[in-house]
């Protein structure tokens, strides 16, 4: 439905600052105030905080109230047209209402705002002009945007969200795309939420939450938050984000992972579900770097997560941690149960630099005579132990003893670089990283 709503944006001119357009079954509200007054009459399908003043005065609070009250069947759209140049800060005096219907909040509708157009390796050039700040609230308890019961298939994009307890809470399936969460509107300064950037809950609806996406305009910057960038207690797709960097994708702005009970990860998958995806080819990969603790944690015993082609480096803990308990050694026959089935990682034996490629030899020992496994290879600077640059993948099949030797021609790296690798199985599970091996001259 969200795509259909985008086609209706031009109808806002027919209904003024807010209200239901003739012939549609949704409501389009246009926020034109940075103040925090409530809607004066939620029964009139018009966002207006003061009925005695000419024109409509529409705040974000009033727009959410009006969207919640409207009984249409299509997604409601909250747009922005706040007068004046530059960034407009909305700092509520009390927590905003939870969003109870399918709603799209579009910060890019503010005149002058623009989406990111750069590839993952080039930085993020999004221009965000709507800042939602929790500076007037209790950072220990008051969250930013809450998508609660009834809000399935909602979307929030083009906002800078900072200084709340948690920036965005998703209790229903929703998409979070093209936002800066935990930074200032330039994406370069620490304005972290005290807890998590995004918290996705399984308490109401079982379908997946989508954070980011495979295209440049979907990229979020989720950095400088006090705990994790993302915690999901439900199946989640996390793609194309900068997690722990500034908006250039290179400068450190890590999530701090502070917790009274445990060391957390930048991306923590804590559900007992299959179907989690972190990363993907091209711009679907995430940059997960400079975070105080781990990169990705797959936490609960039945969680299955496909962690693929991400650029994970310079984190204080493991790049990928199965069980959230530190490095898990390989076991005979790969029979131990647990998160991602505690899939064995490859054992790298030799890496040699040649003109135009790197030759990597090793072995995988896991279940015997099973469907092909994917071995993904990563290169790191000298001494690096994580997964900074994806350099290739090879499919292998194990023999009757559960063994698969490989000798793979990967993308070139120079002598002195280090190589790591992961195993992916056909059920969507990914191992922890292998031990490193240094690239040698031929």
C-alpha positions as CSV (number, residue, x, y, z in Angstrom):
1,X,0.0,0.0,0.0
2,X,2.9,2.4,0.6
3,X,3.7,2.6,-3.0
4,X,0.1,3.6,-3.8
5,X,0.2,6.3,-1.2
6,X,3.4,7.8,-2.8
7,X,1.3,8.3,-5.9
8,X,-1.2,10.3,-3.9
9,X,1.2,12.9,-2.6
10,X,0.1,15.5,-5.1
11,X,-3.4,15.3,-3.8
12,X,-2.3,17.2,-0.7
13,X,-2.7,20.5,-2.6
14,X,-6.4,19.7,-2.9
15,X,-7.0,19.3,0.8
16,X,-4.8,22.0,2.3
17,X,-2.4,21.3,5.2
18,X,-4.2,18.2,6.3
19,X,-7.3,16.0,5.7
20,X,-8.9,13.4,3.6
21,X,-8.9,14.0,-0.1
22,X,-12.1,13.5,-2.1
23,X,-12.3,10.0,-3.6
24,X,-9.5,8.5,-1.4
25,X,-9.7,6.2,1.6
26,X,-6.8,7.6,3.5
27,X,-5.9,10.9,5.2
28,X,-3.0,13.1,4.1
29,X,-1.6,15.4,6.9
30,X,1.0,18.1,6.2
31,X,2.9,19.2,9.3
32,X,3.7,22.9,9.1
33,X,4.6,23.7,12.8
34,X,7.5,22.6,15.0
35,X,5.5,23.1,18.2
36,X,3.7,20.3,20.1
37,X,0.1,21.2,20.5
38,X,-2.5,18.4,20.1
39,X,-5.2,18.2,17.4
40,X,-8.3,20.3,18.3
41,X,-10.8,17.9,16.8
42,X,-9.8,14.4,15.7
43,X,-13.3,13.8,14.2
44,X,-13.0,16.3,11.4
45,X,-10.2,14.6,9.3
46,X,-8.2,17.8,9.4
47,X,-5.0,18.4,11.3
48,X,-5.5,21.7,13.1
49,X,-4.4,22.6,16.6
50,X,-6.4,25.9,16.7
51,X,-9.8,26.0,15.1
52,X,-10.2,29.8,15.9
53,X,-7.2,30.8,13.8
54,X,-7.4,31.0,10.0
55,X,-5.7,28.2,8.2
56,X,-4.6,24.9,9.7
57,X,-1.9,24.7,12.2
58,X,-0.6,21.1,12.0
59,X,2.0,19.7,14.4
60,X,3.5,16.2,14.3
61,X,1.5,15.2,17.4
62,X,-1.7,16.4,15.8
63,X,-0.9,14.7,12.5
64,X,-0.4,11.3,14.3
65,X,-3.6,11.8,16.3
66,X,-5.6,12.6,13.2
67,X,-4.1,9.6,11.3
68,X,-4.9,7.3,14.2
69,X,-8.5,8.6,14.3
70,X,-9.2,8.3,10.6
71,X,-11.1,5.1,9.7
72,X,-10.0,4.7,6.1
73,X,-8.5,1.4,4.8
74,X,-5.5,2.8,2.9
75,X,-2.2,4.0,4.4
76,X,-2.3,7.5,5.9
77,X,0.5,9.9,4.8
78,X,2.2,12.4,7.1
79,X,4.1,15.0,5.1
80,X,6.1,18.1,6.0
81,X,6.0,21.7,4.8
82,X,7.4,23.8,7.6
83,X,8.2,27.4,6.5
84,X,11.8,28.5,6.4
85,X,15.1,27.2,5.3
86,X,17.4,24.7,7.0
87,X,16.7,22.0,9.5
88,X,13.5,22.1,11.5
89,X,13.7,20.6,15.0
90,X,10.6,19.0,16.6
91,X,11.2,18.4,20.3
92,X,8.0,17.1,21.9
93,X,7.1,18.1,25.5
94,X,5.6,14.6,26.1
95,X,5.9,11.3,24.4
96,X,4.2,11.2,21.0
97,X,1.1,9.0,20.6
98,X,1.8,5.4,19.4
99,X,0.9,5.0,15.7
100,X,-2.1,2.7,15.5
101,X,-2.8,2.5,11.7
102,X,-0.9,2.0,8.5
103,X,1.0,5.2,8.2
104,X,3.8,6.6,6.1
105,X,5.9,9.4,7.7
106,X,7.9,11.1,4.9
107,X,10.5,13.5,6.0
108,X,11.7,13.9,2.4
109,X,8.5,15.7,1.6
110,X,9.9,18.8,3.4
111,X,11.0,21.3,0.7
112,X,14.7,21.1,0.1
113,X,15.2,17.6,1.6
114,X,16.6,14.9,-0.7
115,X,17.4,11.1,-0.6
116,X,20.8,9.6,-0.7
117,X,22.0,8.8,-4.2
118,X,25.5,7.4,-3.5
119,X,26.7,3.8,-3.5
120,X,27.7,2.1,-0.3
121,X,31.4,2.8,-0.7
122,X,30.8,6.5,-1.5
123,X,29.1,7.8,1.7
124,X,25.6,9.1,2.2
125,X,24.5,12.5,0.7
126,X,20.9,12.5,2.0
127,X,19.7,16.0,3.0
128,X,17.5,15.6,6.1
129,X,15.6,18.7,7.2
130,X,13.3,17.3,9.9
131,X,14.9,16.5,13.2
132,X,12.8,14.7,15.9
133,X,14.5,15.2,19.2
134,X,13.9,13.8,22.7
135,X,15.8,16.6,24.4
136,X,12.8,17.6,26.5
137,X,11.9,14.1,27.6
138,X,13.2,11.4,29.9
139,X,15.9,9.6,28.0
140,X,15.5,6.5,30.3
141,X,11.9,5.9,29.5
142,X,10.5,8.0,26.6
143,X,10.8,6.7,23.1
144,X,10.6,8.5,19.8
145,X,8.3,6.9,17.2
146,X,6.2,3.9,18.4
147,X,4.5,1.7,15.8
148,X,2.0,-0.3,17.9
149,X,-1.0,-2.6,17.3
150,X,-2.7,-1.9,14.0
151,X,0.2,-0.2,12.3
152,X,1.3,-3.0,10.0
153,X,3.1,-2.0,6.8
154,X,3.9,1.5,8.0
155,X,7.0,3.3,6.9
156,X,9.2,6.1,8.3
157,X,11.8,7.8,6.1
158,X,13.8,11.0,5.9
159,X,13.9,11.8,9.6
160,X,16.8,12.5,12.0
161,X,15.8,10.9,15.3
162,X,17.9,11.4,18.4
163,X,18.1,11.8,22.2
164,X,15.2,9.5,23.1
165,X,15.4,6.3,25.1
166,X,14.9,4.3,21.9
167,X,14.6,6.1,18.6
168,X,12.0,3.9,16.9
169,X,10.0,1.0,18.3
170,X,8.4,-1.5,15.9
171,X,5.7,-3.7,17.4
172,X,4.2,-4.4,13.9
173,X,5.7,-5.0,10.5
174,X,7.2,-1.7,9.2
175,X,10.0,-0.3,7.2
176,X,12.6,2.1,8.4
177,X,14.5,3.7,5.4
178,X,16.6,6.7,4.7
179,X,16.9,8.0,8.3
180,X,19.7,9.2,10.6
181,X,19.1,7.6,14.0
182,X,21.4,8.7,16.8
183,X,23.2,11.5,15.0
184,X,22.7,15.1,14.2
185,X,21.0,16.0,10.8
186,X,24.4,16.0,9.1
187,X,25.1,12.5,10.2
188,X,28.5,13.5,11.6
189,X,27.9,14.3,15.3
190,X,26.9,12.2,18.3
191,X,23.3,12.8,19.4
192,X,22.7,9.2,20.4
193,X,19.5,7.8,21.8
194,X,20.3,6.5,25.3
195,X,19.2,3.0,24.5
196,X,18.8,1.5,21.1
197,X,18.4,3.1,17.7
198,X,15.7,0.7,16.5
199,X,13.9,-1.9,18.7
200,X,11.8,-4.4,16.8
201,X,9.4,-6.4,19.0
202,X,7.5,-9.7,18.4
203,X,4.9,-8.9,21.0
204,X,2.0,-8.3,18.5
205,X,2.7,-9.4,14.9
206,X,5.0,-12.1,13.7
207,X,5.9,-10.7,10.2
208,X,9.4,-9.3,9.5
209,X,10.6,-5.8,10.1
210,X,12.7,-4.2,7.3
211,X,15.5,-1.8,8.3
212,X,17.2,-0.2,5.3
213,X,17.1,-1.9,1.9
214,X,19.1,-2.8,-1.2
215,X,19.0,0.6,-2.8
216,X,20.9,3.8,-1.9
217,X,17.8,5.8,-0.9
218,X,16.9,3.2,1.7
219,X,20.1,3.5,3.6
220,X,19.9,4.5,7.3
221,X,22.7,5.8,9.4
222,X,22.3,4.2,12.8
223,X,25.1,5.3,15.0
224,X,26.2,6.8,18.3
225,X,23.4,5.1,20.3
226,X,24.0,4.1,23.9
227,X,23.2,0.4,23.5
228,X,22.7,-1.3,20.1
229,X,21.9,0.2,16.7
230,X,19.3,-2.5,16.2
231,X,17.7,-5.1,18.5
232,X,15.1,-7.4,17.0
233,X,13.0,-9.9,18.8
234,X,11.3,-10.9,15.6
235,X,12.5,-11.8,12.1
236,X,14.3,-8.8,10.6
237,X,15.8,-7.8,7.3
238,X,18.7,-5.4,7.8
239,X,20.3,-4.1,4.6
240,X,22.3,-1.3,3.2
241,X,22.9,0.6,6.5
242,X,25.8,2.5,8.0
243,X,26.0,1.1,11.6
244,X,28.6,2.7,13.8
245,X,30.0,5.2,11.2
246,X,29.2,8.8,10.3
247,X,27.3,9.5,7.1
248,X,30.5,9.2,5.1
249,X,30.6,5.5,5.9
250,X,34.2,5.7,7.1
251,X,34.5,8.0,10.1
252,X,34.0,6.4,13.6
253,X,30.7,7.1,15.3
254,X,30.1,3.8,17.1
255,X,27.2,2.5,19.0
256,X,28.4,2.1,22.6
257,X,26.8,-1.1,23.6
258,X,26.3,0.0,27.2
259,X,24.3,-2.5,29.3
260,X,24.1,-3.2,33.0
261,X,23.9,-7.0,32.3
262,X,25.9,-7.8,29.2
263,X,28.1,-6.7,26.4
264,X,25.7,-6.1,23.5
265,X,26.2,-6.1,19.7
266,X,25.6,-3.4,17.2
267,X,23.0,-5.7,15.5
268,X,21.4,-8.1,18.0
269,X,19.0,-10.7,16.7
270,X,17.3,-12.2,19.8
271,X,14.3,-13.9,18.4
272,X,13.5,-17.6,18.2
273,X,12.8,-17.3,14.4
274,X,14.2,-18.2,11.0
275,X,14.3,-15.8,8.1
276,X,16.6,-13.1,9.4
277,X,18.9,-11.4,6.9
278,X,21.7,-9.1,7.6
279,X,23.4,-7.8,4.4
280,X,23.3,-8.9,0.8
281,X,25.1,-8.2,-2.5
282,X,26.1,-4.7,-3.6
283,X,24.3,-1.9,-1.8
284,X,22.4,-4.4,0.3
285,X,25.5,-5.0,2.4
286,X,25.8,-3.1,5.7
287,X,28.8,-1.3,7.0
288,X,29.1,-2.4,10.7
289,X,32.2,-0.7,12.1
290,X,33.7,1.1,15.1
291,X,31.1,-0.2,17.6
292,X,32.3,-0.7,21.1
293,X,31.3,-4.3,21.4
294,X,30.3,-7.0,18.8
295,X,29.2,-6.5,15.2
296,X,26.3,-9.0,14.9
297,X,25.0,-11.3,17.6
298,X,22.6,-14.2,16.9
299,X,21.3,-14.8,20.3
300,X,18.6,-17.3,21.0
301,X,18.9,-21.1,20.5
302,X,16.5,-21.3,17.6
303,X,17.4,-18.1,15.8
304,X,18.6,-18.5,12.2
305,X,20.2,-15.5,10.4
306,X,21.9,-15.2,7.1
307,X,24.7,-12.7,7.6
308,X,26.2,-12.1,4.1
309,X,28.7,-9.8,2.4
310,X,28.7,-7.1,5.1
311,X,31.7,-4.8,5.7
312,X,32.4,-5.6,9.4
313,X,35.5,-4.1,10.9
314,X,37.1,-2.2,13.8
315,X,34.5,-3.4,16.3
316,X,35.5,-4.0,19.9
317,X,34.2,-7.6,19.9
318,X,33.6,-10.5,17.5
319,X,32.3,-9.6,14.0
320,X,29.7,-12.4,14.3
321,X,28.9,-14.0,17.6
322,X,26.6,-17.1,17.8
323,X,25.1,-17.4,21.2
324,X,26.3,-14.0,22.4
325,X,28.9,-15.8,24.5
326,X,32.2,-15.3,22.7
327,X,33.9,-17.4,20.1
328,X,32.4,-20.8,19.6
329,X,34.9,-23.5,18.5
330,X,34.1,-26.0,15.7
331,X,32.9,-29.4,16.8
332,X,33.2,-32.9,15.3
333,X,30.4,-33.5,12.7
334,X,28.9,-30.1,13.4
335,X,26.3,-31.7,15.6
336,X,25.9,-29.1,18.4
337,X,22.6,-27.2,18.5
338,X,22.2,-23.5,19.0
339,X,21.8,-20.2,17.2
340,X,22.5,-20.7,13.4
341,X,22.9,-24.3,14.4
342,X,26.3,-23.3,15.6
343,X,27.5,-23.9,12.1
344,X,31.2,-24.7,11.8
345,X,33.4,-22.1,10.1
346,X,35.9,-22.9,7.4
347,X,39.5,-23.6,8.4
348,X,41.9,-21.6,6.2
349,X,45.2,-23.2,5.4
350,X,47.0,-20.9,2.9
351,X,46.4,-17.7,1.1
352,X,48.7,-16.6,-1.7
353,X,48.8,-13.3,-3.6
354,X,49.1,-13.6,-7.4
355,X,48.8,-11.1,-10.2
356,X,45.1,-10.2,-10.4
357,X,43.9,-12.7,-7.8
358,X,44.4,-14.3,-4.4
359,X,44.4,-18.1,-4.1
360,X,42.9,-19.4,-0.9
361,X,43.0,-23.0,0.3
362,X,41.2,-24.6,3.2
363,X,38.7,-27.1,4.4
364,X,35.2,-27.2,5.8
365,X,34.2,-30.0,8.2
366,X,30.5,-30.3,8.8
367,X,27.6,-32.6,8.1
368,X,28.3,-35.4,5.6
369,X,26.9,-35.5,2.1
370,X,24.6,-32.5,2.3
371,X,23.5,-29.7,0.0
372,X,26.2,-27.2,-1.1
373,X,27.6,-24.8,1.4
374,X,28.7,-21.3,0.5
375,X,32.1,-20.1,1.8
376,X,32.4,-16.3,1.8
377,X,35.9,-14.8,1.9
378,X,36.9,-11.4,3.3
379,X,40.1,-9.4,3.3
380,X,41.4,-7.1,6.1
381,X,44.4,-4.8,6.5
382,X,47.4,-6.3,8.0
383,X,46.5,-7.6,11.5
384,X,42.8,-7.3,10.9
385,X,40.6,-10.1,12.2
386,X,37.1,-9.2,11.0
387,X,35.5,-8.9,7.6
388,X,36.3,-5.5,6.1
389,X,36.0,-6.3,2.4
390,X,34.1,-9.2,0.7
391,X,36.3,-10.8,-2.0
392,X,34.4,-13.8,-3.2
393,X,32.4,-16.9,-2.5
394,X,32.7,-20.6,-3.5
395,X,30.2,-23.5,-3.2
396,X,31.4,-26.7,-1.8
397,X,29.9,-30.1,-1.1
398,X,31.0,-32.4,1.7
399,X,31.9,-36.1,1.2
400,X,30.7,-39.0,3.3
401,X,33.0,-38.0,6.1
402,X,31.6,-34.4,6.2
403,X,34.7,-32.9,4.6
404,X,35.0,-30.4,1.7
405,X,38.4,-29.2,0.6
406,X,38.5,-25.9,-1.4
407,X,41.1,-24.0,-3.4
408,X,39.5,-20.7,-4.5
409,X,40.6,-17.9,-6.8
410,X,39.4,-14.7,-5.0
411,X,39.7,-11.0,-5.7
412,X,43.2,-9.7,-5.4
413,X,44.8,-8.7,-2.0
414,X,48.3,-7.7,-1.3
415,X,50.8,-9.7,0.8
416,X,50.4,-9.0,4.5
417,X,46.6,-8.6,4.3
418,X,44.6,-11.1,6.3
419,X,41.8,-13.4,5.1
420,X,38.8,-14.6,7.1
421,X,35.8,-16.6,5.9
422,X,32.3,-17.8,6.9
423,X,30.1,-20.8,6.1
424,X,26.5,-20.4,4.9
425,X,24.2,-23.4,4.7
426,X,21.1,-23.8,2.5
427,X,18.8,-23.2,5.5
428,X,19.9,-19.6,5.9
429,X,22.4,-20.0,8.7
430,X,25.9,-18.3,8.8
431,X,28.8,-19.4,10.9
432,X,31.1,-17.2,13.0
433,X,34.3,-15.9,11.2
434,X,37.2,-18.3,10.7
435,X,40.6,-17.7,12.3
436,X,42.6,-15.3,10.1
437,X,45.4,-16.3,7.7
438,X,47.9,-13.9,6.3
439,X,48.3,-13.5,2.6
440,X,51.7,-14.6,1.4
441,X,53.7,-13.8,-1.7
442,X,53.7,-16.5,-4.3
